[in-house]
Amino acid sequence: MFEPLYTAEEMRSAEEGHDVEELMARAGRAVAEEVLSCFPAARSFAAVCGGGANGGDGRIAAELLRSSGWEERPLGDADVVIDALFGTGFRGSPREEAAQQIEAINGSGAPVVAVDIPSGVDASTGEVPGAAVRATLTVTFHGRKVGHEVAPGRFHRGDVVLADIGLDQVQTQHALATRAVLDLVPRRRPGDTKYTAGSVLVVGGSPGMTGAVCLTAEAAFRADAGYVVVAAPRESLPVIEARLLEAVKRPLDDVWEAVERARALAVGPGLGRDQGELVRRLLAETELPAVVDADALFELEPSRRASGTVLTPHSGELGRLLGEEASWVDAHRLQALARAVERFECVVLLKGEGTLVGAPGSGTVVSGGFPTLATAGTGDVLTGVVGSFLAKGMEARLAAIAASIAHTHAAAGAPHKAGLVASDLLPMLARVLDA
């Protein structure tokens, strides 16, 4: 269910006790074989190799390509470029000369094959503080690195091919979730009622933002919840009544009565930023597991809760909670997530391509992301899925991971990619859970 993601230090631990020259020979051969396989029409290459083990991998790959009849040429005149400038131990920004080499690689016009990780990407964090290679393909060894999956590094990797070079597994702090996590989502069983199958109370839907709460409620149903109640401002109810068939509707004044039958809360979609006191009370005075999103995150303060709590911010929302700009969060996603988990002492799901899930005492899990999800309303859908899984009794961290996986696969399976809107995900959720 979880594939290890290695930091540079963890890779060094995995390599301890192994012959370095033998590892380099295996790695170089893996790169050469992948280049020959992926670019059958090519006949020339350029290799940019640094002075370390990564450069050694590249030089071995170059020698094997020459022995296969390929011609080595300068940058700008080769069919394929091999990037072996920096390896997984690189940190910080490249110096001027190296940065110029990276820019020359990116400007060569040829497909680029990165050895282990694109040069300039921090393998342990995914951070890209300076110039970095944009690879067409990355051939990595033993296991994927954190920098392959955490943005912005993931945007530089291209396709990733994993090569076995004979190392043993070691414990890693971070992991990549797979679709198998969805096997943990409880399905309806004989004897279930609409309440025991998952009863979700969705709180939000201020005038002008009723679409958000409708998407959340429908997503909860499509994620197999049996009963959904929407609590919204009284003036919004006629619009919500016309849009939602299956959900029960209640004015916000009756939210405390609705709490009694709920098994999970989904608070925030379209709620409005003037409802901070209601959010505080719902989190402080109920023992229900809760997913907190959108407007409910505005000026949110830490609240110790016995029940599971999942915050689902995007980078702008998390930035406000941490007193940072969204651009800082985007550039330091692992660090931002860790700070949020420490401050709020709950599960935090940082949305984006390469969604991150963190929890107190646990490592970070990369749990999905798909480019077409970058459209209004998809976050509301995710909130509904998390709410449904919490209502089914899933532990908060697993509920967040499973919801992100379901969300990603719903987007990937949609019949069209261009022009996808949030409501397109709704019928796909049921198909993903049925698969």
VEXLO-152905 format. One record per residue (C-alpha): residue in one letter; x, y, z. Coordinates in pm, whole numbers, always signed. Example, Ala and Ser with C-alpha at 12.3 -4.5 7.8 and 13.67 -1.06 7.14 Angstrom:
BEGIN
@type->A | c1->+1230 | c2->-450 | c3->+780
@type->S | c1->+1367 | c2->-106 | c3->+714
REM end
This chain:
BEGIN
@type->M | c1->+0 | c2->+0 | c3->+0
@type->F | c1->+295 | c2->+232 | c3->+60
@type->E | c1->+609 | c2->+259 | c3->-150
@type->P | c1->+916 | c2->+396 | c3->+32
@type->L | c1->+1049 | c2->+737 | c3->-64
@type->Y | c1->+1417 | c2->+783 | c3->+17
@type->T | c1->+1606 | c2->+1085 | c3->+140
@type->A | c1->+1976 | c2->+1122 | c3->+61
@type->E | c1->+2069 | c2->+1005 | c3->+412
@type->E | c1->+1847 | c2->+698 | c3->+384
@type->M | c1->+2007 | c2->+608 | c3->+53
@type->R | c1->+2351 | c2->+634 | c3->+214
@type->S | c1->+2232 | c2->+390 | c3->+481
@type->A | c1->+2108 | c2->+150 | c3->+213
@type->E | c1->+2446 | c2->+164 | c3->+35
@type->E | c1->+2657 | c2->+100 | c3->+345
@type->G | c1->+2868 | c2->-214 | c3->+316
@type->H | c1->+2834 | c2->-235 | c3->-63
@type->D | c1->+3116 | c2->-198 | c3->-313
@type->V | c1->+3086 | c2->+153 | c3->-460
@type->E | c1->+3244 | c2->+59 | c3->-793
@type->E | c1->+3004 | c2->-231 | c3->-836
@type->L | c1->+2704 | c2->-10 | c3->-755
@type->M | c1->+2822 | c2->+248 | c3->-1009
@type->A | c1->+2863 | c2->-21 | c3->-1275
@type->R | c1->+2508 | c2->-144 | c3->-1217
@type->A | c1->+2366 | c2->+209 | c3->-1214
@type->G | c1->+2550 | c2->+315 | c3->-1530
@type->R | c1->+2436 | c2->+2 | c3->-1711
@type->A | c1->+2075 | c2->+66 | c3->-1604
@type->V | c1->+2092 | c2->+419 | c3->-1746
@type->A | c1->+2243 | c2->+304 | c3->-2076
@type->E | c1->+1989 | c2->+26 | c3->-2118
@type->E | c1->+1702 | c2->+266 | c3->-2053
@type->V | c1->+1837 | c2->+521 | c3->-2302
@type->L | c1->+1872 | c2->+253 | c3->-2569
@type->S | c1->+1522 | c2->+125 | c3->-2500
@type->C | c1->+1343 | c2->+460 | c3->-2483
@type->F | c1->+1513 | c2->+633 | c3->-2775
@type->P | c1->+1557 | c2->+364 | c3->-3044
@type->A | c1->+1589 | c2->+617 | c3->-3327
@type->A | c1->+1867 | c2->+814 | c3->-3157
@type->R | c1->+2230 | c2->+767 | c3->-3253
@type->S | c1->+2414 | c2->+1038 | c3->-3060
@type->F | c1->+2434 | c2->+1167 | c3->-2704
@type->A | c1->+2592 | c2->+1430 | c3->-2486
@type->A | c1->+2678 | c2->+1351 | c3->-2123
@type->V | c1->+2722 | c2->+1622 | c3->-1857
@type->C | c1->+2897 | c2->+1451 | c3->-1567
@type->G | c1->+3002 | c2->+1585 | c3->-1230
@type->G | c1->+3288 | c2->+1467 | c3->-1014
@type->G | c1->+3102 | c2->+1242 | c3->-770
@type->A | c1->+2944 | c2->+899 | c3->-784
@type->N | c1->+2657 | c2->+1036 | c3->-991
@type->G | c1->+2906 | c2->+1159 | c3->-1248
@type->G | c1->+3066 | c2->+814 | c3->-1240
@type->D | c1->+2729 | c2->+656 | c3->-1318
@type->G | c1->+2698 | c2->+892 | c3->-1614
@type->R | c1->+3046 | c2->+817 | c3->-1747
@type->I | c1->+2981 | c2->+442 | c3->-1734
@type->A | c1->+2652 | c2->+494 | c3->-1919
@type->A | c1->+2835 | c2->+704 | c3->-2180
@type->E | c1->+3097 | c2->+434 | c3->-2236
@type->L | c1->+2826 | c2->+171 | c3->-2285
@type->L | c1->+2646 | c2->+392 | c3->-2536
@type->R | c1->+2970 | c2->+442 | c3->-2729
@type->S | c1->+3025 | c2->+66 | c3->-2735
@type->S | c1->+2671 | c2->+34 | c3->-2876
@type->G | c1->+2767 | c2->+251 | c3->-3172
@type->W | c1->+2638 | c2->+586 | c3->-3048
@type->E | c1->+2839 | c2->+901 | c3->-3118
@type->E | c1->+2919 | c2->+1148 | c3->-2838
@type->R | c1->+2857 | c2->+1509 | c3->-2934
@type->P | c1->+2843 | c2->+1855 | c3->-2769
@type->L | c1->+2525 | c2->+1993 | c3->-2616
@type->G | c1->+2292 | c2->+2128 | c3->-2882
@type->D | c1->+2405 | c2->+1872 | c3->-3137
@type->A | c1->+2304 | c2->+1544 | c3->-2969
@type->D | c1->+1992 | c2->+1333 | c3->-2998
@type->V | c1->+1981 | c2->+1265 | c3->-2620
@type->V | c1->+2140 | c2->+1441 | c3->-2323
@type->I | c1->+2245 | c2->+1256 | c3->-2006
@type->D | c1->+2235 | c2->+1467 | c3->-1690
@type->A | c1->+2484 | c2->+1329 | c3->-1435
@type->L | c1->+2598 | c2->+1659 | c3->-1289
@type->F | c1->+2468 | c2->+1624 | c3->-931
@type->G | c1->+2337 | c2->+1326 | c3->-738
@type->T | c1->+2109 | c2->+1275 | c3->-441
@type->G | c1->+2355 | c2->+1435 | c3->-199
@type->F | c1->+2322 | c2->+1778 | c3->-361
@type->R | c1->+2169 | c2->+2058 | c3->-154
@type->G | c1->+2132 | c2->+2433 | c3->-200
@type->S | c1->+2166 | c2->+2633 | c3->-520
@type->P | c1->+2413 | c2->+2540 | c3->-796
@type->R | c1->+2714 | c2->+2764 | c3->-830
@type->E | c1->+2735 | c2->+2988 | c3->-1133
@type->E | c1->+2930 | c2->+2750 | c3->-1358
@type->A | c1->+2701 | c2->+2456 | c3->-1273
@type->A | c1->+2393 | c2->+2673 | c3->-1320
@type->Q | c1->+2516 | c2->+2762 | c3->-1667
@type->Q | c1->+2561 | c2->+2394 | c3->-1748
@type->I | c1->+2207 | c2->+2324 | c3->-1629
@type->E | c1->+2068 | c2->+2603 | c3->-1845
@type->A | c1->+2261 | c2->+2463 | c3->-2140
@type->I | c1->+2109 | c2->+2120 | c3->-2080
@type->N | c1->+1760 | c2->+2267 | c3->-2062
@type->G | c1->+1822 | c2->+2470 | c3->-2376
@type->S | c1->+1967 | c2->+2186 | c3->-2581
@type->G | c1->+1639 | c2->+2098 | c3->-2747
@type->A | c1->+1702 | c2->+1727 | c3->-2693
@type->P | c1->+1530 | c2->+1489 | c3->-2449
@type->V | c1->+1714 | c2->+1476 | c3->-2118
@type->V | c1->+1773 | c2->+1160 | c3->-1913
@type->A | c1->+1855 | c2->+1241 | c3->-1550
@type->V | c1->+2072 | c2->+1000 | c3->-1355
@type->D | c1->+1899 | c2->+930 | c3->-1021
@type->I | c1->+1752 | c2->+1281 | c3->-985
@type->P | c1->+1752 | c2->+1594 | c3->-1202
@type->S | c1->+2048 | c2->+1811 | c3->-1112
@type->G | c1->+1946 | c2->+2103 | c3->-892
@type->V | c1->+1658 | c2->+1921 | c3->-721
@type->D | c1->+1700 | c2->+1842 | c3->-352
@type->A | c1->+1641 | c2->+1467 | c3->-333
@type->S | c1->+1541 | c2->+1484 | c3->+35
@type->T | c1->+1282 | c2->+1764 | c3->+14
@type->G | c1->+1186 | c2->+1829 | c3->-348
@type->E | c1->+1299 | c2->+2190 | c3->-309
@type->V | c1->+1448 | c2->+2371 | c3->-609
@type->P | c1->+1620 | c2->+2685 | c3->-480
@type->G | c1->+1808 | c2->+2759 | c3->-802
@type->A | c1->+1861 | c2->+2630 | c3->-1155
@type->A | c1->+1747 | c2->+2272 | c3->-1208
@type->V | c1->+1737 | c2->+2031 | c3->-1499
@type->R | c1->+1399 | c2->+1958 | c3->-1653
@type->A | c1->+1424 | c2->+1592 | c3->-1743
@type->T | c1->+1225 | c2->+1393 | c3->-1993
@type->L | c1->+1309 | c2->+1075 | c3->-1805
@type->T | c1->+1474 | c2->+1001 | c3->-1472
@type->V | c1->+1642 | c2->+666 | c3->-1410
@type->T | c1->+1663 | c2->+624 | c3->-1034
@type->F | c1->+1817 | c2->+346 | c3->-829
@type->H | c1->+1681 | c2->+121 | c3->-555
@type->G | c1->+1381 | c2->+341 | c3->-471
@type->R | c1->+1209 | c2->+664 | c3->-558
@type->K | c1->+1340 | c2->+971 | c3->-382
@type->V | c1->+1134 | c2->+1227 | c3->-194
@type->G | c1->+1237 | c2->+1486 | c3->-452
@type->H | c1->+1077 | c2->+1283 | c3->-731
@type->E | c1->+731 | c2->+1315 | c3->-573
@type->V | c1->+725 | c2->+1638 | c3->-371
@type->A | c1->+679 | c2->+1960 | c3->-566
@type->P | c1->+847 | c2->+2153 | c3->-708
@type->G | c1->+1095 | c2->+1870 | c3->-768
@type->R | c1->+826 | c2->+1644 | c3->-916
@type->F | c1->+779 | c2->+1894 | c3->-1199
@type->H | c1->+1141 | c2->+1841 | c3->-1308
@type->R | c1->+1159 | c2->+1461 | c3->-1309
@type->G | c1->+968 | c2->+1360 | c3->-1625
@type->D | c1->+887 | c2->+990 | c3->-1628
@type->V | c1->+1055 | c2->+787 | c3->-1356
@type->V | c1->+1207 | c2->+443 | c3->-1413
@type->L | c1->+1321 | c2->+246 | c3->-1109
@type->A | c1->+1632 | c2->+30 | c3->-1147
@type->D | c1->+1730 | c2->-243 | c3->-902
@type->I | c1->+2100 | c2->-226 | c3->-819
@type->G | c1->+2103 | c2->-493 | c3->-548
@type->L | c1->+2042 | c2->-294 | c3->-229
@type->D | c1->+1831 | c2->-399 | c3->+69
@type->Q | c1->+1533 | c2->-197 | c3->+191
@type->V | c1->+1581 | c2->+36 | c3->+487
@type->Q | c1->+1322 | c2->+219 | c3->+695
@type->T | c1->+1214 | c2->+548 | c3->+538
@type->Q | c1->+1038 | c2->+845 | c3->+691
@type->H | c1->+831 | c2->+924 | c3->+383
@type->A | c1->+618 | c2->+707 | c3->+156
@type->L | c1->+415 | c2->+712 | c3->-161
@type->A | c1->+59 | c2->+584 | c3->-124
@type->T | c1->-77 | c2->+346 | c3->-385
@type->R | c1->-430 | c2->+266 | c3->-496
@type->A | c1->-426 | c2->-39 | c3->-268
@type->V | c1->-502 | c2->+198 | c3->+23
@type->L | c1->-860 | c2->+208 | c3->-104
@type->D | c1->-898 | c2->-155 | c3->+5
@type->L | c1->-904 | c2->-22 | c3->+362
@type->V | c1->-1218 | c2->+187 | c3->+306
@type->P | c1->-1511 | c2->+10 | c3->+479
@type->R | c1->-1788 | c2->-92 | c3->+241
@type->R | c1->-2152 | c2->-130 | c3->+337
@type->R | c1->-2226 | c2->-461 | c3->+504
@type->P | c1->-2540 | c2->-664 | c3->+560
@type->G | c1->-2725 | c2->-509 | c3->+851
@type->D | c1->-2596 | c2->-156 | c3->+791
@type->T | c1->-2844 | c2->+129 | c3->+808
@type->K | c1->-2808 | c2->+464 | c3->+636
@type->Y | c1->-2659 | c2->+594 | c3->+960
@type->T | c1->-2409 | c2->+316 | c3->+1025
@type->A | c1->-2298 | c2->+325 | c3->+660
@type->G | c1->-2168 | c2->+675 | c3->+728
@type->S | c1->-2359 | c2->+982 | c3->+848
@type->V | c1->-2198 | c2->+1314 | c3->+754
@type->L | c1->-2294 | c2->+1665 | c3->+864
@type->V | c1->-2175 | c2->+1928 | c3->+615
@type->V | c1->-2164 | c2->+2286 | c3->+745
@type->G | c1->-2130 | c2->+2572 | c3->+499
@type->G | c1->-2312 | c2->+2718 | c3->+199
@type->S | c1->-2343 | c2->+3092 | c3->+255
@type->P | c1->-2532 | c2->+3288 | c3->-15
@type->G | c1->-2330 | c2->+3298 | c3->-334
@type->M | c1->-2130 | c2->+2991 | c3->-228
@type->T | c1->-2398 | c2->+2723 | c3->-216
@type->G | c1->-2223 | c2->+2527 | c3->-490
@type->A | c1->-1940 | c2->+2439 | c3->-253
@type->V | c1->-2161 | c2->+2273 | c3->+4
@type->C | c1->-2358 | c2->+2092 | c3->-267
@type->L | c1->-2039 | c2->+1945 | c3->-414
@type->T | c1->-1924 | c2->+1833 | c3->-68
@type->A | c1->-2257 | c2->+1668 | c3->+11
@type->E | c1->-2278 | c2->+1489 | c3->-324
@type->A | c1->-1918 | c2->+1372 | c3->-294
@type->A | c1->-1989 | c2->+1227 | c3->+50
@type->F | c1->-2277 | c2->+1026 | c3->-98
@type->R | c1->-2064 | c2->+911 | c3->-394
@type->A | c1->-1794 | c2->+806 | c3->-149
@type->D | c1->-2055 | c2->+568 | c3->-5
@type->A | c1->-2192 | c2->+766 | c3->+291
@type->G | c1->-2546 | c2->+657 | c3->+374
@type->Y | c1->-2681 | c2->+981 | c3->+520
@type->V | c1->-2580 | c2->+1344 | c3->+465
@type->V | c1->-2720 | c2->+1654 | c3->+632
@type->V | c1->-2637 | c2->+2004 | c3->+510
@type->A | c1->-2653 | c2->+2287 | c3->+763
@type->A | c1->-2650 | c2->+2625 | c3->+589
@type->P | c1->-2774 | c2->+2980 | c3->+641
@type->R | c1->-3153 | c2->+2992 | c3->+616
@type->E | c1->-3145 | c2->+3219 | c3->+311
@type->S | c1->-2935 | c2->+2963 | c3->+121
@type->L | c1->-3167 | c2->+2668 | c3->+179
@type->P | c1->-3403 | c2->+2725 | c3->-119
@type->V | c1->-3108 | c2->+2710 | c3->-360
@type->I | c1->-2960 | c2->+2405 | c3->-188
@type->E | c1->-3302 | c2->+2236 | c3->-179
@type->A | c1->-3333 | c2->+2276 | c3->-554
@type->R | c1->-2984 | c2->+2141 | c3->-618
@type->L | c1->-2957 | c2->+1850 | c3->-373
@type->L | c1->-3208 | c2->+1568 | c3->-380
@type->E | c1->-3076 | c2->+1314 | c3->-133
@type->A | c1->-2936 | c2->+1533 | c3->+144
@type->V | c1->-3138 | c2->+1656 | c3->+439
@type->K | c1->-3123 | c2->+2034 | c3->+482
@type->R | c1->-3116 | c2->+2227 | c3->+808
@type->P | c1->-3066 | c2->+2596 | c3->+889
@type->L | c1->-2746 | c2->+2677 | c3->+1074
@type->D | c1->-2956 | c2->+2752 | c3->+1382
@type->D | c1->-3036 | c2->+2380 | c3->+1401
@type->V | c1->-2680 | c2->+2257 | c3->+1357
@type->W | c1->-2657 | c2->+2129 | c3->+1715
@type->E | c1->-2962 | c2->+1912 | c3->+1667
@type->A | c1->-2809 | c2->+1775 | c3->+1345
@type->V | c1->-2487 | c2->+1689 | c3->+1529
@type->E | c1->-2667 | c2->+1423 | c3->+1732
@type->R | c1->-2703 | c2->+1176 | c3->+1444
@type->A | c1->-2381 | c2->+1258 | c3->+1263
@type->R | c1->-2072 | c2->+1040 | c3->+1271
@type->A | c1->-1843 | c2->+1299 | c3->+1113
@type->L | c1->-1830 | c2->+1671 | c3->+1041
@type->A | c1->-1729 | c2->+1841 | c3->+717
@type->V | c1->-1694 | c2->+2208 | c3->+806
@type->G | c1->-1612 | c2->+2501 | c3->+584
@type->P | c1->-1722 | c2->+2468 | c3->+218
@type->G | c1->-1872 | c2->+2805 | c3->+129
@type->L | c1->-1926 | c2->+2882 | c3->+498
@type->G | c1->-1803 | c2->+3241 | c3->+490
@type->R | c1->-1526 | c2->+3390 | c3->+698
@type->D | c1->-1761 | c2->+3542 | c3->+955
@type->Q | c1->-1845 | c2->+3205 | c3->+1114
@type->G | c1->-1525 | c2->+3156 | c3->+1309
@type->E | c1->-1706 | c2->+3126 | c3->+1642
@type->L | c1->-1931 | c2->+2849 | c3->+1507
@type->V | c1->-1626 | c2->+2662 | c3->+1376
@type->R | c1->-1453 | c2->+2695 | c3->+1711
@type->R | c1->-1758 | c2->+2565 | c3->+1899
@type->L | c1->-1815 | c2->+2272 | c3->+1664
@type->L | c1->-1456 | c2->+2160 | c3->+1708
@type->A | c1->-1445 | c2->+2225 | c3->+2081
@type->E | c1->-1791 | c2->+2101 | c3->+2185
@type->T | c1->-1836 | c2->+1789 | c3->+1973
@type->E | c1->-1652 | c2->+1458 | c3->+1982
@type->L | c1->-1709 | c2->+1384 | c3->+1616
@type->P | c1->-1417 | c2->+1334 | c3->+1378
@type->A | c1->-1398 | c2->+1636 | c3->+1151
@type->V | c1->-1256 | c2->+1755 | c3->+823
@type->V | c1->-1195 | c2->+2130 | c3->+822
@type->D | c1->-1163 | c2->+2310 | c3->+490
@type->A | c1->-1196 | c2->+2640 | c3->+306
@type->D | c1->-1350 | c2->+2924 | c3->+511
@type->A | c1->-1334 | c2->+2720 | c3->+832
@type->L | c1->-954 | c2->+2739 | c3->+807
@type->F | c1->-958 | c2->+3119 | c3->+817
@type->E | c1->-793 | c2->+3233 | c3->+1140
@type->L | c1->-823 | c2->+2880 | c3->+1278
@type->E | c1->-652 | c2->+2828 | c3->+1611
@type->P | c1->-513 | c2->+2501 | c3->+1745
@type->S | c1->-773 | c2->+2294 | c3->+1928
@type->R | c1->-687 | c2->+1974 | c3->+2110
@type->R | c1->-950 | c2->+1716 | c3->+2018
@type->A | c1->-988 | c2->+1356 | c3->+2123
@type->S | c1->-1146 | c2->+1269 | c3->+1787
@type->G | c1->-963 | c2->+1269 | c3->+1457
@type->T | c1->-928 | c2->+1603 | c3->+1282
@type->V | c1->-814 | c2->+1660 | c3->+923
@type->L | c1->-723 | c2->+2004 | c3->+789
@type->T | c1->-722 | c2->+2029 | c3->+408
@type->P | c1->-558 | c2->+2359 | c3->+310
@type->H | c1->-414 | c2->+2462 | c3->-22
@type->S | c1->-87 | c2->+2655 | c3->-17
@type->G | c1->-254 | c2->+2995 | c3->+27
@type->E | c1->-463 | c2->+2879 | c3->+321
@type->L | c1->-170 | c2->+2705 | c3->+485
@type->G | c1->+43 | c2->+3012 | c3->+431
@type->R | c1->-207 | c2->+3227 | c3->+622
@type->L | c1->-215 | c2->+2976 | c3->+908
@type->L | c1->+165 | c2->+2981 | c3->+930
@type->G | c1->+218 | c2->+3352 | c3->+865
@type->E | c1->+390 | c2->+3283 | c3->+533
@type->E | c1->+325 | c2->+3363 | c3->+170
@type->A | c1->+173 | c2->+3095 | c3->-53
@type->S | c1->+489 | c2->+3107 | c3->-264
@type->W | c1->+695 | c2->+3008 | c3->+39
@type->V | c1->+469 | c2->+2710 | c3->+103
@type->D | c1->+494 | c2->+2605 | c3->-262
@type->A | c1->+873 | c2->+2617 | c3->-243
@type->H | c1->+900 | c2->+2436 | c3->+95
@type->R | c1->+608 | c2->+2196 | c3->+105
@type->L | c1->+754 | c2->+1939 | c3->+344
@type->Q | c1->+870 | c2->+2206 | c3->+586
@type->A | c1->+536 | c2->+2385 | c3->+573
@type->L | c1->+348 | c2->+2063 | c3->+635
@type->A | c1->+568 | c2->+1973 | c3->+932
@type->R | c1->+511 | c2->+2314 | c3->+1088
@type->A | c1->+135 | c2->+2282 | c3->+1045
@type->V | c1->+125 | c2->+1933 | c3->+1199
@type->E | c1->+331 | c2->+2054 | c3->+1493
@type->R | c1->+114 | c2->+2360 | c3->+1549
@type->F | c1->-230 | c2->+2202 | c3->+1513
@type->E | c1->-145 | c2->+1852 | c3->+1640
@type->C | c1->-373 | c2->+1682 | c3->+1390
@type->V | c1->-371 | c2->+1540 | c3->+1039
@type->V | c1->-290 | c2->+1797 | c3->+772
@type->L | c1->-354 | c2->+1731 | c3->+403
@type->L | c1->-171 | c2->+1987 | c3->+191
@type->K | c1->-348 | c2->+1994 | c3->-144
@type->G | c1->-174 | c2->+2025 | c3->-477
@type->E | c1->-17 | c2->+1802 | c3->-738
@type->G | c1->+174 | c2->+1569 | c3->-513
@type->T | c1->-70 | c2->+1604 | c3->-222
@type->L | c1->+100 | c2->+1559 | c3->+116
@type->V | c1->-52 | c2->+1406 | c3->+428
@type->G | c1->+118 | c2->+1448 | c3->+764
@type->A | c1->+20 | c2->+1353 | c3->+1117
@type->P | c1->+177 | c2->+1378 | c3->+1463
@type->G | c1->+434 | c2->+1104 | c3->+1514
@type->S | c1->+407 | c2->+978 | c3->+1156
@type->G | c1->+603 | c2->+1025 | c3->+838
@type->T | c1->+473 | c2->+1217 | c3->+541
@type->V | c1->+279 | c2->+1038 | c3->+270
@type->V | c1->+253 | c2->+1163 | c3->-86
@type->S | c1->-94 | c2->+1061 | c3->-187
@type->G | c1->-182 | c2->+1180 | c3->-531
@type->G | c1->-257 | c2->+1482 | c3->-741
@type->F | c1->-354 | c2->+1526 | c3->-1103
@type->P | c1->-321 | c2->+1840 | c3->-1320
@type->T | c1->-692 | c2->+1858 | c3->-1408
@type->L | c1->-779 | c2->+1892 | c3->-1038
@type->A | c1->-657 | c2->+2252 | c3->-1056
@type->T | c1->-1007 | c2->+2390 | c3->-1099
@type->A | c1->-1267 | c2->+2547 | c3->-871
@type->G | c1->-1467 | c2->+2310 | c3->-653
@type->T | c1->-1243 | c2->+2005 | c3->-657
@type->G | c1->-1134 | c2->+2080 | c3->-302
@type->D | c1->-1498 | c2->+2072 | c3->-193
@type->V | c1->-1529 | c2->+1728 | c3->-349
@type->L | c1->-1223 | c2->+1610 | c3->-158
@type->T | c1->-1374 | c2->+1739 | c3->+167
@type->G | c1->-1684 | c2->+1529 | c3->+109
@type->V | c1->-1479 | c2->+1216 | c3->+47
@type->V | c1->-1274 | c2->+1269 | c3->+364
@type->G | c1->-1598 | c2->+1328 | c3->+557
@type->S | c1->-1749 | c2->+1005 | c3->+427
@type->F | c1->-1442 | c2->+798 | c3->+515
@type->L | c1->-1427 | c2->+950 | c3->+865
@type->A | c1->-1797 | c2->+871 | c3->+912
@type->K | c1->-1725 | c2->+509 | c3->+820
@type->G | c1->-1484 | c2->+489 | c3->+1112
@type->M | c1->-1150 | c2->+522 | c3->+934
@type->E | c1->-861 | c2->+660 | c3->+1135
@type->A | c1->-808 | c2->+1024 | c3->+1035
@type->R | c1->-467 | c2->+983 | c3->+867
@type->L | c1->-580 | c2->+685 | c3->+660
@type->A | c1->-907 | c2->+859 | c3->+574
@type->A | c1->-714 | c2->+1156 | c3->+438
@type->I | c1->-474 | c2->+938 | c3->+239
@type->A | c1->-752 | c2->+719 | c3->+96
@type->A | c1->-962 | c2->+1022 | c3->+7
@type->S | c1->-673 | c2->+1182 | c3->-180
@type->I | c1->-611 | c2->+859 | c3->-372
@type->A | c1->-981 | c2->+827 | c3->-463
@type->H | c1->-988 | c2->+1193 | c3->-566
@type->T | c1->-684 | c2->+1154 | c3->-790
@type->H | c1->-809 | c2->+837 | c3->-959
@type->A | c1->-1151 | c2->+994 | c3->-1014
@type->A | c1->-980 | c2->+1277 | c3->-1204
@type->A | c1->-755 | c2->+1038 | c3->-1396
@type->G | c1->-1055 | c2->+828 | c3->-1499
@type->A | c1->-1277 | c2->+1114 | c3->-1610
@type->P | c1->-1382 | c2->+1084 | c3->-1976
@type->H | c1->-1218 | c2->+1413 | c3->-2065
@type->K | c1->-923 | c2->+1603 | c3->-1925
@type->A | c1->-948 | c2->+1948 | c3->-2082
@type->G | c1->-1241 | c2->+2138 | c3->-1940
@type->L | c1->-1295 | c2->+1907 | c3->-1644
@type->V | c1->-1515 | c2->+2063 | c3->-1375
@type->A | c1->-1554 | c2->+1950 | c3->-1017
@type->S | c1->-1893 | c2->+1787 | c3->-1067
@type->D | c1->-1735 | c2->+1556 | c3->-1330
@type->L | c1->-1558 | c2->+1381 | c3->-1043
@type->L | c1->-1878 | c2->+1279 | c3->-864
@type->P | c1->-1985 | c2->+978 | c3->-1074
@type->M | c1->-1621 | c2->+871 | c3->-1104
@type->L | c1->-1581 | c2->+837 | c3->-726
@type->A | c1->-1823 | c2->+547 | c3->-713
@type->R | c1->-1644 | c2->+377 | c3->-1003
@type->V | c1->-1308 | c2->+416 | c3->-831
@type->L | c1->-1440 | c2->+257 | c3->-511
@type->D | c1->-1608 | c2->-24 | c3->-710
@type->A | c1->-1286 | c2->-113 | c3->-894
REM end
